Amino acid sequence: GLGGCLGALAALCSLACLAGVGGSGMELGEMTHVSYDAGANEWWDAVTGRDEYGDLLTTLMHKRWGTSIQLYHEARNAFLPFRFIPHIGWISDNPKGRAQAVHFYGDGEMHTVDYWFASRHLEELNNAREADSLLPDEMDLGIWKGTQVGEAMVFVNDVVMQSKEDDSFTELRQLVLLEHGFIFLGTSGMSLSVIIDQKGNPEVLAGVRGTMTEGCCFKAFSKDVREQVLPTALGLPLTKLARLQLGFSNAVKAAGVSLRANNPVARMCSPDSYKQEKGKGWVWADKGSGSMLDGANPYCDEVATEVPPAA
C-alpha cells in the first residue's frame, strides 16, 4: 500500500483487527499496531491499480475495522456512485463468498451490492494490515486530491455538473478519513458516515440529525455536518470552512459564466451583455456576476429561428 515504512520506535498496543484471507474470507483477529499519533494517516492504508475493466482506482482500507473505500482516478468515472464496505463483516460474512458493498448515489440513495471491483486490493491491504506505514500527507489520485488536515485526511473531488438552464450545480464532494472511520459529503447535499468506536459499535455524528441505515451507515445533511462536525474533526474554525465553501461556489459560477461568454449562440441572445477583453477573450459586461444564481438574465426570451433566403 501507499505510505513509507517508518523505523522509529513507538509504543505497541494489541488491538482487534483484520487477520487472514482464506476460504472463509477475512476475519477479525489480533494485531500489533505501531502508534505515531498521526491520526487517520496511520490507521488507513491504500493501494492503487486497475480493476477488471481497466479503470484506474485507489482502494483505501482501515487497518482495524476493514472499512474499505474506492476512489476512481479518471474523469470519465467522475460520477460513479461512491463505493465502500462498512466493515470487515461485509467481507467475511457474505454466504456468496465475496465482499458485499454499498453504493451511495448522487441523489442520496443507497444500494447494497454483492460485488467489489479490484477485489485483489482487499487481499493486498489485508496482508499489509500490520505494516509500519503511514499515508503520505499529500495524495494525487487523479480527480481526487488528498491533504492531511489536522488529525484527518481530506480528499476533494471538485468535478461538478452545471445546468445551462439555471446555472445550478452539484455540490463539492469531500471524503474525510478519521481515526475511527470516514465521512463522505456527496453531490446532492447528503452525507454518509461510518464511525466505529473502540468496542466495535457504530456511532452517529454527535449533534447532527440523521438516520442510521444498514446498521452502521449514518446519513445526514451535508450542511449540518459541515457546520457541526467538520470544524472539530479538522481543527478549523467554521468561518474558514464557510469561506472555502463560498470560494468553491464562486469559482464554479465564474466558470459557467465564462463558458457562456465564449458561446456564440449565447452572445447572439444577449449581445450587449458581453465584451472582448485582451488576454481574457469574451467576458460578461452587464450588471452583476453574470450567473443566473445571482439574478442575471443572460438569455433573451426568444431566439430567431427564421432561415435567411438563399442567395
Buried (B, 14 or more C-beta within 10 A) or exposed (E): BBBEEBEEEEEEEEBBBBBBBEEEBBBBEEBEBBEBEBBBBBBBBBBBEEBEEEBBBBBBBBBBBBBBBBBBBEEEBBBBBBBBBBBBBBBBEBEEEBBBBBBBBBEBEBEEEEEBBBBEBBEBBBEBBBBBBBBBEEBEBBBBBBEBBEBBBBBBBBBBEBEBEEBEBBBBBBBBBBBBBBBBBBBBEBBBBBBBEEEEEBBBBEEBEBEEEBEBBBBBBBBBBBBBBBBEBBEBEEEEBEEBBEEBBEEBBBBBBBEBBEBEEBBEBBEEBBBEEEEEEBBBBBEEBBBBBEEBBBBEEEEEEEEEEEE
